[in-house]
Every structure is written in C-alpha cells, then in structure tokens.
Amino acid sequence: KSIPACPHWHISQNCMQLTLVAVTLHFDILKTLQLTVRFENNRVQTAQEIPVNEVPEKEALSPMRVTDRIFFIDLANKQQTTIPPEVLRLEDLEELHMEKNLIESIPRDINHLRNMRVLYLDQNHIQDICEELGELKCLRSLDLSNNPLSYCSLPVISKLQALRQLRLYKVNLHEIPVQICKYLHHVELLGLSDNNLKCLPKELVNLTQLREIYLQKNRFESFPMELCHMVNLEIIDLEQNLVSLIPEEVGSLTNLVKLFLAFNNLFSIPDTLQHCQKLAVLDLSHNLLHKLPQGLKNLTEMEELGLSGNNLEKLPREICSWMSLSLVYLRNTGLHTVPKSFTRLTSVRILDLSENCFSEIPKSICAMKNLEILALDDNQIHKIPVEVKELANLKCLGLSGNQFSIFPKEIFLLESLERLYLGQDKGIKFISLPGDIRKLQNLKELHIENNHLECLPLAIGFLTHLEILDCRNNCLKRVPDSICQIQALQKLLLQNNQLHQLPEDLDTLQQLELVLVDGNPMTDPPMEVCCQGTFAILEYLQEKRRKKAMILKVQVLKKSLKEGEKRKRKGKRKRKGKRRRKACKGSKSQKVIFVQQTALSSFQLHKGQM
C-alpha cells in the first residue's frame, strides 16, 4: 500500500492566494502482506496487493481559483473530459492528479508544465500518448494504468529519462516496448500487473536502478531469467501467473526483501533461495509444494510467510528457525500437528491454521506469548487445553466449523479477546451460550451464527464493549432485554431465527446502525416495517415507546382524577354524615325534652287526681 515518506503541504481553499508550506512530495508503493487480517466467512484472508495512488483523496481545487504559484492540484474523479486549460498554464505545477475521469486524450499543451514531477492519469479513456508528453524532463512518477493505450504510442515514455516510477497496470500489454528498457535508466518502480505478458525483453537489464517490479496477473510460465540479473531488486511480485519453475540463479538476488509467488504452479523451490539473506516476506500460497528445501533455514530475516493451499501434510521444520517470523499463513495445508520446536516462534502475532486436520489445539501454540490472531476454523477440534490461558495477548480467535460436543469454557480464560468466531456451518452446533460469556469484558465482536441457540443469556448485557453480535441462522425465540445495556452495539444480525418481537428499548442504543431480522415471523415490529430497514425498525420502537409513555401518562392522570373523585365523594359523605349526626343529636334532645315534659305533665295530672 502507499505510504508517504514525508508530509505534504496544506492548501487553504478560503484564500485566493494559496500558501505553500512544503514543496517536496515523495511516495513509495510498498507491497506487503498486511499486518492486519480480515475475517470473511470466518476465515483469515491474506491481503492481495492492489497498487493504488499514493495521495489520499482531497477536495479538488477549482481551476478558476488557482494562481500562478500552485504546486499541487487534485482533480481526481471529477468527471473531467480533459485537462483544463487553466491548469496547463501553471508553469510551476509539480503534481497533478486527474485519475478516475473521462479524459480521452492528453492535450499537446501538456509540455507547458515543465516542472511537473508527478502525473496521474490512470482510469481514464486515453488511447494515444502525445509526443509533447516526452518533453516533461522533470517528470519522476507517471501512472497511465487502466487506459486503452495503443502500443505504438508507448515509446514516447522512453523520453522521460528522469522517471523513477512508471505504472502501466491493466493496459492490455503483450510486450514491453524495448525503448522503455533502453533509456529509462533511473526507474526504480515498474508496475505491469494485470496485462498479457509472457516474457520480458533482455534489454530490461538496462534498468540498473530497478528496485520494485509488479508482474501480477500476467501469463508467465516460468520465472523470468532477466530478473535474476537485476541485483538491486528488492520486491518481485509474480502472483497469479502460470509459473512452474524458479531458476537456480534466483540466489543472485542478494538484495531481495519481498518475493510474491502465490497462485502459480510451483512444485519446488530451489535451495539457492537461501542466498537471498535479506528476504523478509515470502508468499508461496496456493502452489503444488510438498516441502521446502532445508537450506531455507538460513533465511534468518524472515518475518512473513505464506504457504496456504499447498499439500504439505507436515510443517517444514525450516520454519522453526526463523525467530523473527511474525505472520504465518498455513491454511489448508493438510496439517495434523506441529512440531515441539514450533514453540521457538515467540514473535508470531498472526497464525492461520484453518482448514486443516487438527483434533485439538496444539499445546506448543499456547507458548506463543505474542500471538494476537489465531485462526483454527474448519478443523476437527473437540477440546481446548487449559494452557490456552497463556495467550495473554490474543485478540482474535477463529474456531468455526469444529467438533465441540459442548461449549468450550476454556475460551473464557482469554480475557484479552476482542473477536470470537464460533459459527458452526460445518461442525457440531451449540444449543446454548453460557452466562460466563460475561467474563470476556473486552469482546467487541461475537459471531455465533449457524447454531441451534434458542436463547441468549441475560449476561450478554455485561459485554459493554460489544460492537457486532452475529446470531444468524439459529433458533432464537426472543432477544433478552439486557441487550439494551450494550451501548457500544453497532450491528445486530438476527436473520433466520424464530423471533416475534424485539426488545422495546432497542432504539435507545445510540451507536446501533444495522439491525437485520429477515426470515423471522416478526409481529412487533410487523414485517412491513422490518422490510424497510434499520431506520424504520428503530423509528417504530421509538414511536411505540412514546405511545406507551403517553398511555401510561393518561392512565396515571385518570387514576389521579379517579382518586380525586373518590376523595371528593368520601369528603361529601363525611360532611353529610356530620349533618345527619347533628340532626340526630338535635332531634334526640328535643325528644328528651318532650319526654320530660310529658312525664312532668303526667305526674302533675296524677298528683291532681290524688
């Protein structure tokens, strides 16, 4: 990938007069096996080199705003049909990006840009290269890739004798013009990938400064002998060709640092490769190799090795001598075990042993203290040794497609784990996920698709750093409400389960950007909402919660009014009772007086009769 060797200047688009902070740009394309690994379909993938432009995308400058002191312009991917005349008048311009446009021809006035050092015209519709391009005597980097160039116009490039980098990827080349090899003595990088080349001209040896050559996706049947005479070469890329033989003379490339020969037809590697003492990256993946020559143990600078897709059956012991090895790709190589000497590789950070024949995790792997990524997908593993806890730096573990009879609880000893892959599309399926999953407090991705899980543990809510939860193709009947505690959650994949509803508070997860529920008998939210995507689902849940809150509010209000009425009626009854008691009290006193009066009258009457 492209790595800038020094910072470039900043351009202020708010000023008519642009200020130049620095004027020199220098970029190198470096082909490496990536230090980070992508898991796709639960597999570790070795990154393939795709040459790209060195400068990141920027806001394009409008030609009408530039001044006569502009040194850099980026008009990439702006639907331009030609190089604007205003740009061609900028005699001080040193770097111009016009890639990914609709340009059909290079204007003859290009020769006005006499100070041009970097010119990118890749991914356009250019057929002919005008003679005036050859007058750019300061040009150091030229990219004409992905254009339908006519072969007869290519010799113009040979006039650019200051050229250091030339990229002609995917231009339907069947042969390299001899003039280019004769006169471009200062070229250091030559990009010719994705063409129809079968051989290289013998004049290529004139490129004595050549350090990097990219010949990926051509039609070479053997390693070009011409390359063996170019002792300054540091990077050779011959991936995806038809190479079946590497000559003994390859040992003369004593400055070689990176050699890419993946996806060819190699049966063997010459022992003379051991003389390439600076070799640090070797990719021999997807060939027909059964072993490596013993002499390769002398390559003590080796850091990255790719042997995936070869029928090795036994791990080459030569590898165990490479103490600097940090990336090892041994996918689908027929391995059953690894030797004890494998424990010497203490610098290994990425190890891919997927699609092999392991029945258990080799204990020697557990001694790799610096291991960060371990892929063991699609083996026959049925148990994990407790020694796995020694992998204190392990961040990513792939165990999909194995033969565990129960969930391997030894996984919970890996407290540093950030990504865990347990999808069982091929292996024995899990029926439950233990609550001890909460112990993996650093977990960011949990992939448990293609199992028979009927529920998730409530403890899933304790994984507060979880960003991706993949539960596709299970038997889930409900998702626990505790999932709404995972504020970091970004993607929730629930396709093809037995779900009828989602947690009510799911919309409160501020980072959630993707919810997939296809293939479920959904009723809440209903299917017509689910079909509209994540935004519609979260909006539905939010509206439902709002309505529920409103109903609750109304219910509280009604209850309050009811209680008020009840208190009012009670008070009314109290007041009425008081009045009745008062009335009763008054009538009682009158009755007593009446009785007394009656009694007195009776007494007087009785007394009179006597």
C-alpha positions in Angstrom: 0.0 0.0 0.0 1.0 3.6 -0.4 3.0 5.1 2.4 4.0 8.8 2.2 7.7 9.4 3.0 7.1 12.9 4.1 4.2 15.2 4.9 2.9 17.4 2.1 1.6 20.9 2.2 -1.8 22.1 3.2 -3.9 24.2 0.9 -6.5 26.7 2.1 -9.5 26.9 -0.2 -10.8 30.0 1.6 -7.9 32.2 0.3 -7.3 33.4 -3.2 -3.6 33.3 -2.6 -2.6 29.8 -1.6 0.2 29.4 0.9 2.9 26.8 0.2 4.1 25.1 3.5 6.3 22.4 1.9 7.0 21.7 -1.7 8.5 18.2 -1.9 6.4 15.1 -2.2 7.9 11.7 -2.3 5.9 8.5 -2.2 6.7 4.8 -2.5 4.4 1.9 -3.1 5.3 -0.9 -0.7 3.9 -4.3 -1.3 3.4 -6.3 2.0 1.4 -9.0 3.5 -0.9 -6.9 5.7 -0.2 -6.8 9.4 -3.9 -6.8 10.0 -6.1 -9.7 8.9 -9.7 -9.7 7.7 -12.1 -12.4 8.7 -14.5 -13.1 5.9 -16.9 -16.0 6.3 -14.9 -16.9 9.4 -11.7 -17.2 7.5 -8.4 -15.4 7.7 -7.7 -13.8 4.4 -4.2 -12.8 3.3 -4.5 -9.4 1.7 -3.6 -9.2 -2.0 -1.5 -6.3 -3.3 -3.5 -3.9 -5.4 -1.4 -0.9 -6.3 -3.1 2.4 -5.5 -2.4 6.1 -5.8 -0.2 7.4 -3.1 -2.1 10.6 -2.2 -5.3 10.4 -0.2 -8.4 12.0 -1.7 -8.7 15.7 -1.2 -11.2 18.4 -2.1 -10.4 19.3 -5.7 -9.3 22.9 -6.4 -11.4 24.8 -8.9 -9.1 25.8 -11.9 -10.7 29.2 -11.9 -9.3 29.9 -8.3 -5.7 28.8 -8.8 -2.9 31.2 -9.0 0.4 31.1 -10.9 2.1 29.7 -7.8 0.2 26.4 -7.5 2.4 23.3 -6.9 -0.3 20.6 -6.4 -3.8 20.1 -7.8 -6.2 17.1 -7.2 -9.0 16.8 -9.8 -9.5 13.1 -9.4 -12.9 11.6 -10.0 -14.5 14.9 -11.1 -16.0 13.9 -14.4 -13.4 15.9 -16.3 -13.2 15.2 -20.1 -9.8 16.9 -20.5 -7.1 18.6 -18.5 -8.4 22.2 -18.0 -6.5 24.9 -20.0 -6.2 26.9 -16.7 -4.2 24.1 -15.2 -2.0 23.8 -18.3 -0.9 27.4 -17.8 0.5 26.7 -14.3 4.2 26.5 -15.1 5.2 25.9 -11.5 2.8 22.9 -11.1 4.7 19.9 -9.8 2.0 17.3 -9.0 -1.3 16.8 -10.9 -4.0 14.1 -10.1 -6.5 13.5 -12.9 -7.3 9.9 -12.3 -10.8 8.4 -12.5 -12.1 10.9 -15.1 -13.3 10.8 -18.7 -10.2 12.0 -20.4 -9.7 10.6 -24.0 -6.5 12.4 -24.9 -3.6 14.3 -23.4 -3.6 17.9 -24.6 -0.5 18.9 -26.6 -0.1 21.9 -24.2 1.0 19.5 -21.5 4.6 20.5 -22.4 4.0 23.8 -20.7 4.1 22.0 -17.4 7.9 21.8 -17.5 8.3 21.5 -13.7 5.8 18.5 -13.5 7.2 15.8 -11.2 4.1 13.6 -10.6 1.3 12.9 -13.1 -1.6 10.5 -12.5 -3.9 9.9 -15.4 -5.0 6.3 -14.6 -8.6 5.1 -15.0 -9.5 7.3 -18.0 -10.1 6.6 -21.7 -6.8 7.6 -23.1 -5.7 5.8 -26.3 -2.8 7.8 -27.7 0.0 9.5 -25.8 1.0 12.7 -27.5 4.7 13.4 -28.3 4.6 16.5 -26.2 4.4 14.4 -23.0 8.0 13.4 -23.7 9.1 17.0 -23.1 8.4 16.8 -19.4 12.0 16.4 -18.4 11.4 16.7 -14.7 8.7 14.0 -14.5 9.5 11.4 -11.9 6.3 9.5 -11.4 3.8 8.6 -14.2 0.6 6.5 -13.9 -1.3 5.6 -17.1 -2.9 2.4 -15.7 -6.4 1.3 -16.7 -6.4 3.1 -20.1 -6.9 1.6 -23.6 -3.4 2.7 -24.7 -2.3 2.0 -28.2 1.1 0.1 -28.2 2.6 2.3 -30.9 2.3 5.4 -28.7 4.1 3.9 -25.7 7.7 4.6 -26.9 7.1 8.3 -26.1 7.5 7.4 -22.4 11.2 6.5 -23.1 12.0 10.2 -23.5 11.1 10.8 -19.8 14.6 9.9 -18.7 14.2 11.4 -15.2 11.4 8.9 -14.5 11.6 7.0 -11.2 8.2 5.3 -11.1 6.2 4.0 -14.1 2.8 2.3 -13.7 1.1 0.6 -16.6 -1.3 -1.7 -14.9 -4.1 -3.2 -17.0 -3.3 -1.6 -20.3 -3.5 -4.8 -22.3 0.2 -5.1 -22.9 1.5 -8.1 -24.7 5.1 -7.0 -24.6 7.1 -4.2 -23.1 8.5 -1.6 -25.6 12.2 -2.1 -25.9 12.8 1.7 -25.9 11.5 1.9 -22.4 14.0 -0.6 -21.2 16.9 1.1 -23.1 16.5 4.7 -22.0 14.8 4.8 -18.6 17.9 4.1 -16.6 16.7 5.7 -13.4 13.4 3.8 -13.0 13.1 2.3 -9.5 9.4 1.1 -9.6 7.9 -0.6 -12.7 4.2 -1.7 -12.4 3.0 -4.0 -15.1 0.4 -6.1 -13.3 -2.9 -7.3 -15.0 -1.6 -7.5 -18.6 -0.9 -10.3 -21.0 2.9 -10.5 -20.7 4.6 -13.9 -21.2 8.2 -12.8 -21.2 10.4 -9.8 -20.5 12.8 -8.2 -23.0 16.5 -8.9 -22.4 17.0 -5.1 -22.5 15.3 -4.9 -19.1 18.8 -5.4 -17.5 19.5 -1.8 -18.5 17.2 -0.7 -15.7 20.0 -0.9 -13.2 18.2 1.1 -10.5 15.1 -1.0 -10.6 14.1 -2.0 -7.0 10.4 -3.0 -7.4 8.7 -4.8 -10.2 5.0 -5.9 -10.2 4.0 -8.6 -12.7 0.9 -9.9 -11.0 -1.9 -11.4 -13.2 0.1 -12.0 -16.4 0.9 -15.1 -18.3 4.4 -16.0 -17.3 5.0 -19.8 -17.3 8.5 -19.5 -15.7 10.3 -17.1 -13.6 11.9 -14.5 -16.0 15.6 -15.1 -16.1 16.1 -11.4 -16.8 15.1 -10.6 -13.2 17.9 -12.8 -11.9 20.5 -10.4 -13.3 19.0 -7.3 -11.6 20.8 -7.4 -8.4 19.2 -4.3 -6.9 15.7 -5.7 -6.9 14.1 -5.7 -3.5 10.5 -6.6 -4.4 9.3 -9.1 -7.1 5.6 -9.7 -7.5 4.7 -12.7 -9.8 1.4 -13.7 -8.1 -1.4 -15.2 -10.2 0.6 -16.4 -13.2 1.5 -19.8 -14.5 5.0 -20.1 -13.2 6.1 -23.7 -12.7 9.8 -23.2 -12.3 12.2 -20.9 -10.5 15.8 -21.0 -11.8 18.8 -21.6 -9.5 20.0 -18.2 -10.5 17.4 -16.6 -8.2 20.0 -16.9 -5.5 22.0 -14.0 -7.0 19.3 -11.5 -5.9 21.0 -10.8 -2.6 19.1 -7.6 -2.0 15.7 -9.2 -2.4 13.4 -8.4 0.5 9.9 -9.5 -0.7 9.0 -12.3 -3.1 5.4 -13.0 -4.1 4.7 -16.2 -6.0 1.2 -17.1 -4.7 -1.3 -18.8 -7.1 1.2 -20.4 -9.5 2.1 -24.0 -10.4 5.3 -24.4 -8.4 6.3 -28.0 -7.4 9.6 -27.0 -5.8 11.7 -24.1 -4.6 15.4 -24.0 -5.4 17.8 -24.4 -2.5 19.7 -21.4 -3.8 17.0 -19.1 -2.5 18.8 -19.3 0.9 21.4 -16.9 -0.5 18.8 -14.1 -0.5 19.8 -13.3 3.0 17.7 -10.2 3.2 14.4 -12.0 2.3 11.8 -11.0 4.9 8.5 -11.7 3.1 7.8 -14.9 1.1 4.4 -15.8 -0.2 4.2 -19.3 -1.8 0.5 -19.8 -1.1 -1.7 -21.9 -3.5 1.0 -23.8 -5.4 1.8 -27.5 -5.6 4.5 -27.7 -2.9 5.1 -30.7 -0.6 8.1 -29.4 1.2 10.7 -26.6 1.4 14.4 -27.0 0.9 16.5 -27.4 4.1 18.7 -24.5 3.2 15.9 -22.0 3.7 16.5 -22.3 7.5 19.3 -19.8 6.9 16.9 -17.0 6.0 17.1 -15.5 9.5 15.5 -12.2 8.5 12.2 -13.9 7.5 9.1 -12.1 9.0 6.1 -13.1 6.9 5.4 -16.5 5.3 2.5 -17.6 3.2 2.2 -21.4 2.5 -1.6 -21.7 2.4 -3.2 -24.0 -0.2 -0.1 -26.4 -0.5 -0.3 -30.0 0.4 2.4 -30.1 3.0 0.9 -32.6 5.5 3.9 -31.9 7.7 5.1 -28.5 8.9 8.5 -27.7 7.3 11.0 -27.7 10.3 12.9 -25.0 8.5 10.2 -22.5 9.6 11.1 -23.1 13.2 14.5 -21.5 12.7 13.0 -18.2 11.7 13.0 -16.4 15.0 11.8 -13.1 13.5 8.7 -14.7 12.0 5.6 -12.7 12.9 2.9 -13.6 10.3 2.4 -17.3 9.3 -0.3 -18.5 6.9 -0.8 -22.3 6.8 -4.4 -22.6 5.8 -5.5 -25.8 4.0 -2.1 -27.5 4.1 -3.1 -30.9 5.4 -1.5 -30.5 8.8 -2.4 -32.8 11.7 0.0 -31.4 14.2 3.0 -29.1 14.6 6.5 -30.0 16.0 7.6 -29.0 19.5 10.2 -26.7 18.0 7.2 -24.6 17.0 7.5 -23.1 20.5 10.6 -21.2 19.3 8.5 -18.8 17.2 7.8 -16.5 20.1 7.5 -13.4 17.7 4.5 -14.8 15.8 1.5 -12.4 16.0 -0.8 -13.9 13.3 -1.2 -17.6 12.8 -3.6 -19.1 10.3 -4.1 -22.9 10.7 -7.7 -23.1 9.4 -9.0 -25.9 7.1 -6.5 -28.5 8.4 -6.9 -31.7 10.3 -6.2 -30.8 14.0 -8.2 -32.7 16.6 -7.1 -30.3 19.4 -5.3 -27.1 19.7 -1.5 -27.9 19.8 -0.1 -27.0 23.2 3.0 -25.7 21.5 0.9 -22.8 20.1 0.0 -21.8 23.7 3.6 -20.9 24.2 3.4 -18.1 21.6 3.1 -15.2 24.1 2.8 -12.5 21.5 0.1 -14.2 19.4 -2.7 -11.8 18.6 -4.7 -13.6 15.9 -5.3 -17.3 15.8 -7.4 -19.0 13.1 -8.4 -22.6 13.6 -11.6 -22.7 11.7 -12.8 -25.9 9.9 -10.6 -28.4 11.7 -11.7 -31.4 13.8 -11.1 -29.8 17.2 -13.1 -31.1 20.1 -11.4 -29.6 23.1 -9.2 -26.7 24.1 -6.3 -27.2 26.6 -6.3 -25.0 29.7 -2.8 -23.9 28.6 -4.6 -21.6 26.2 -4.8 -19.1 29.1 -1.1 -18.4 28.4 -2.1 -16.5 25.3 -2.5 -13.3 27.2 -2.3 -11.0 24.1 -4.8 -13.0 22.0 -7.3 -10.6 20.5 -8.9 -12.7 17.7 -9.9 -16.4 17.8 -11.5 -18.3 15.0 -13.0 -21.7 16.0 -15.9 -22.0 13.5 -16.7 -25.4 11.9 -15.2 -27.6 14.6 -16.5 -30.6 16.6 -17.1 -29.4 20.2 -19.7 -31.5 21.9 -20.3 -28.7 24.5 -19.4 -25.1 24.6 -15.6 -24.9 25.3 -15.5 -22.9 28.5 -11.7 -22.6 28.3 -12.4 -19.7 25.9 -13.4 -17.7 29.0 -9.8 -17.8 30.2 -8.8 -15.5 27.3 -9.7 -12.2 28.9 -8.0 -10.1 26.3 -10.2 -11.5 23.5 -11.9 -8.9 21.2 -13.2 -11.0 18.4 -14.6 -14.5 18.7 -15.8 -16.7 15.8 -17.9 -19.7 16.7 -20.2 -20.1 13.7 -20.9 -23.8 13.1 -21.9 -24.1 9.5 -19.9 -27.3 9.3 -19.3 -28.5 12.8 -21.4 -29.7 15.8 -23.9 -27.0 16.7 -24.2 -25.3 20.1 -27.6 -25.3 21.8 -26.7 -22.8 24.5 -24.3 -20.0 25.2 -23.0 -20.0 28.9 -23.6 -17.0 31.1 -19.9 -16.9 31.7 -19.6 -15.1 28.4 -19.6 -12.0 30.7 -16.0 -12.7 31.6 -14.9 -11.6 28.1 -15.2 -8.0 29.1 -13.0 -6.8 26.1 -15.1 -8.5 23.5 -16.1 -6.3 20.5 -17.3 -9.0 18.1 -19.2 -12.2 18.8 -20.1 -14.4 15.8 -22.2 -17.4 16.8 -24.2 -17.9 13.6 -25.4 -21.3 12.3 -26.0 -22.9 15.6 -29.1 -24.2 17.5 -29.4 -21.5 20.1 -32.9 -21.0 21.4 -32.0 -18.1 23.7 -29.2 -15.8 24.7 -28.1 -15.5 28.3 -29.1 -12.4 30.3 -25.3 -11.9 30.9 -24.9 -10.8 27.3 -25.8 -7.4 28.6 -22.5 -7.3 30.6 -20.5 -7.2 27.3 -20.4 -3.4 27.3 -17.8 -3.1 24.6 -19.6 -5.4 22.1 -20.0 -3.8 18.7 -21.1 -6.7 16.5 -23.4 -9.5 17.6 -24.0 -12.1 14.8 -26.7 -14.6 15.7 -27.9 -15.5 12.2 -29.4 -18.9 11.4 -30.2 -20.0 15.0 -33.5 -20.9 16.8 -33.8 -17.8 18.9 -37.4 -17.2 20.2 -36.6 -14.0 22.0 -33.8 -11.5 22.5 -33.2 -10.6 26.2 -33.9 -7.0 27.2 -30.4 -6.9 28.8 -29.1 -6.4 25.3 -30.2 -2.8 25.6 -27.4 -2.3 28.1 -24.8 -2.7 25.4 -24.3 1.0 24.5 -21.4 0.2 22.1 -23.5 -2.1 19.9 -23.4 -1.2 16.2 -24.6 -4.3 14.3 -27.2 -6.8 15.4 -27.7 -9.7 12.9 -30.7 -11.9 13.7 -31.7 -13.3 10.4 -33.4 -16.7 10.1 -34.5 -17.3 13.7 -37.9 -17.7 15.3 -38.3 -14.2 16.7 -41.7 -12.5 17.0 -40.5 -9.3 18.6 -37.5 -7.2 19.5 -36.7 -5.6 22.9 -38.7 -2.4 23.4 -35.8 -0.2 24.3 -33.5 -1.3 21.4 -33.8 2.2 19.9 -32.0 3.7 22.9 -28.7 2.2 21.7 -27.2 5.3 20.2 -24.5 3.5 18.2 -26.8 1.0 16.6 -26.6 1.3 12.8 -27.7 -2.1 11.5 -30.5 -4.5 12.6 -31.3 -7.4 10.3 -34.3 -9.7 11.1 -35.1 -11.2 7.7 -36.5 -14.8 7.9 -38.3 -14.3 11.3 -42.1 -14.4 11.9 -42.0 -10.8 13.2 -45.1 -9.2 14.6 -43.5 -6.4 16.7 -42.3 -4.6 14.7 -44.5 -6.1 11.9 -42.9 -7.5 8.8 -43.9 -4.5 6.7 -41.8 -2.3 9.0 -38.9 -4.7 9.2 -38.7 -4.8 5.4 -38.0 -1.1 5.3 -34.7 -1.5 7.2 -33.0 -0.5 10.4 -34.2 3.2 10.5 -37.8 2.1 10.1 -37.4 -0.5 12.9 -35.8 1.9 15.4 -38.3 4.6 14.5 -41.2 2.1 15.1 -39.8 1.1 18.5 -39.3 4.8 19.4 -42.9 5.6 18.4 -44.2 2.6 20.3 -42.3 3.7 23.4 -43.6 7.2 23.0 -47.2 6.0 22.7 -46.7 3.6 25.7 -45.4 6.6 27.7 -48.4 8.6 26.6 -50.8 5.9 27.6 -49.1 5.5 30.9 -49.3 9.2 31.5 -53.0 9.2 30.6 -53.6 6.2 32.9 -51.8 8.0 35.8 -53.9 11.1 35.1 -57.1 9.0 35.1 -56.1 7.3 38.2 -55.3 10.6 39.8 -58.7 12.0 38.7 -60.4 8.9 40.0 -58.7 9.1 43.3 -59.6 12.8 43.4 -63.2 12.0 42.8 -63.1 9.2 45.3 -61.7 11.6 47.9 -64.3 14.2 47.0 -67.1 11.7 47.4 -65.6 10.5 50.6 -65.5 14.1 51.9 -69.0 14.6 50.8 -70.1 11.5 52.6 -68.3 12.7 55.7 -69.9 16.1 55.6 -73.4 14.5 55.1 -72.8 12.2 57.9 -71.9 15.1 60.1 -75.0 16.9 59.3 -77.1 13.8 59.9 -75.4 13.2 63.2 -76.0 16.8 64.1 -79.7 16.5 63.1 -79.9 13.3 65.0 -78.4 14.9 68.1 -80.9 17.8 67.9 -83.9 15.6 67.5 -82.7 13.5 70.4 -82.5 16.4 72.7 -86.0 17.6 71.6 -87.2 14.1 72.2 -85.7 14.0 75.7 -87.3 17.4 76.5 -90.6 16.1 75.1 -90.4 13.0 77.2 -89.5 15.1 80.2 -92.4 17.4 79.6 -94.7 14.5 79.0 -93.6 12.8 82.2 -94.0 16.1 84.1 -97.5 16.6 82.8 -98.4 13.0 83.7 -97.0 13.5 87.2 -98.9 16.7 87.7 -102.1 15.1 86.4 -101.7 12.1 88.6 -101.0 14.4 91.6 -104.2 16.4 90.9 -106.3 13.3 90.9 -104.9 12.3 94.2 
